Structure formats: C-alpha cells, structure tokens
Amino acid sequence: MVALANRLNDIAPFYVMDILSKAKALEAKGEDIIHLEVGEPDFPDLPEVAQAGANAILAGNTKYTASAGLIELREKLSQYYQSEFNTTINPNRIFITPGASSGLMLALSLILDTSDTMVITEPGYPCNQHFIDLLGAKHAAIPIDARQNFKVTQSLIEQYWTAANKGLLIASPANPTGAVLDDEEIHLLTNHANKIKSQLIVDEIYQGLTHNNSNSTALSVSDQTIVINSFSKFFSMTGWRIGWIVVPEHMIEAADKLAQNLYLSAPTPAQYAAIRALDDDCIQQFKQRAKQFTQRRDYLLPELKKLGFKIEQPCDGAFYIYADASAFTKDSMQFCQDLLEHTGVAITPGKDFRGFQSNQMVRIAYTSEIARLKQAIERISIYLKGLIS
C-alpha cells in the first residue's frame, strides 16, 4: 500500500457532516428532523433558472467553454456590478469557477509560494486554512470574538502581522458569525493592505444576504482586491456548482493559465442557468427571499437569547447565528449530538470553525421557514429545562 500524503494530516473533517449523517440516519428511521446545521438555502431553484439550465442541455450546450467562462455570463456579471453597486468591472477580470471553493483555490494559487504565510481569521470557514495548507504555504490566524463583533480590525492586523505574511483573507458577510463589514471598515482594511503591500482577498459569497439594508462590494474600494463570490447562497443554486472570482488586471493572464489546469471550465449548463439568474425579474425574486431570511433572524435571535444562549453580536448577514452555549456545555460537539438525539434538531458545533472558545460555540442556520424554527425552539426549550434540572 502506498502511504497517503503527509499534508492530509493537517486537513480536519467537517464535523457538521457527522451531525448531518446522523440526522439522515434518524430520518431514515422515521424521525422528524429540523435541519439547522448545513449552510444551504431551503428555497428551490427558480423555475426560470432551472428551465434555462434544461434548455442548455436540450440545445446541446454541454461542451467545454473557455476557462474563464462564457463571455455572456461574464458580461452579465459586469452589468450586475454596475447596476447593484455602481462599480465598473472589466468582464475580462471575471473568472467563472466550479463553485466558490474552486475560486478560493484559484485565488490562493495566484499569490502563494511555499515560503509565504496567508493571514486568516478565526472563527472562519474551515477550507480557508485547509486550502492554504494543501498549497504548502502557511496560515496565521487572527482571533476575533464578540468583543469586536467578530470583525477583524486594523489594530488586530498590526498586532499579528509579520514580514512573512503575503496576504489577508476575510469574509463579509461571514460564516459562521454573520458579521458584515461596512464600507468604512472595508476602506480601512484595503488601505492598510496596500500600505503593508499585502494582497487582500475578500470572500463575498453571502453578498446580498444582509439584514441592515447594506449591500456592498470591496471592488468599489479598490481594483487590486481579489473577490470570491458564488451563485450558491443569494441565488440558491448550491448544487449547480457555479461561482466566480474577480482579479486585478495584472493577474488576468495568470488566472486564465491556472484555471485551464485546475478545472478547465465550469459546468456549461450551470453557466447558462446563471445567466438567467442575473436577469432583473429573477434578481427581484432573490431579494424577496433575502427578506425572508431577515424575518427568520429577527424571530430566532431573541428566542435563543431567552433560552440562555449568549449572543452579543448583531448577526447582520448570511443566515447564521453563532451562539455561546457555555451555559449548557463545554463540549459543543457532544452538545450538538445530544441535542439531535433527544430533540431531532440539528445544529453545528463551533469546533468546525476553530477560534476563541470554539468548544462552547454553536452555529445555527435559519434555513427553514419560521414555523419550523418555532418547533425547533420548543424542542430545544424542553430539552434544556431537563438538562438544567
């Protein structure tokens, strides 16, 4: 037997998948499970979008595209940035990717050598660290917590920055915390990144899912920032595996070369579906769905606090509440497993996201309608009363 690569030792599993697997097993036995664990919108594909993908298949539009993606889609995204953010983006800077994960790998591959260190924040999306490690580079984590509303600040960057650091990867809105950086904060971070000659990469895959009427892009601040985005969240197209990145002009040729080698091209029918998703009538429907996420957040946040979860940050974006469960446990993984077993409510342990006191944190995704959220609160309340007594 050939030994596995040593780099795999640094790759942790998604612990939420253990929860999901057990939840599915319980469902197979007839149990009623309320899924608040996986970060996937519960809304179905828009019929118009699904039809566009089906039409592409029936028309035989299933062959490879250019590695950067269909020019029609890239031009449509350029128009989207203009209409939604009043920001002009050259379509040649836009690369269509097989999901945001491929976009993240492409972005990191553009700038990291094995001698480099990429700065990330914790808690944060687990793949950020894993992809850096897979490239043979190093990662350095800036710890953030509720005292900063789970936002990275210039003073924190200055505190943790070293000469070996090549770039900074941040997310807004953020997973798992729901933190949203405002325009002024993005300006400060961008200016500081330029000052210390660091490449700023901003994960914007939850763009459009904000609860305070703020919807912005780091591309409005600087054309030197790399932005990662996706059709998975706001557009509810997770399984289509379609995302994009925007790179500075001087990276276009290199990004094209890497895309050719990493994945050749994104799925062609999904690209045609994405073109339709960017039409104004579809955008308006997606915005209405986003308002439903806000209504769910507004219901769930105070109810969780009443139960004894400590939540100090406003959770202004995405569809997550990152809650301190220390009143009930010091082992959030075990807490999530027990909660699932006794109540049928599935949530995610903070262990997946690392960071300060992650073993007492849980992430709750409000990706179910309010009626189901009410059922979840009722079940959790009964369970916690028995736990405390």
Secondary structure, 3 states (H helix, E strand, C coil): CCCCCHHHHHCCCCHHHHHHHHHHHHHHCCCCCEECCCCCCCCCCCHHHHHHHHHHHHCCCCCCCCCCCCHHHHHHHHHHHHHHHCCCCCHHHEEEECHHHHHHHHHHHHHCCCCCEEEEEECCCHHHHHHHHHCCCEEEEEECCHHHCCCCCHHHHHHHCCCCEEEEEEECCCCCCCCCCCHHHHHHHHHHHHHCCCEEEEECCCCCCECCCCCCCHHHCCCCCEEEEECCCCCCCHHHCCEEEECCHHHHHHHHHHHHHHCCCCCHHHHHHHHHHCCHHHHHHHHHHHHHHHHHHHHHHHHHHHHCCECCCCCCECCEEEEECCCCCCCHHHHHHHHHHHHCEECEEHHHCCCCCHHHEEEEECCCCHHHHHHHHHHHHHHHHHHHC
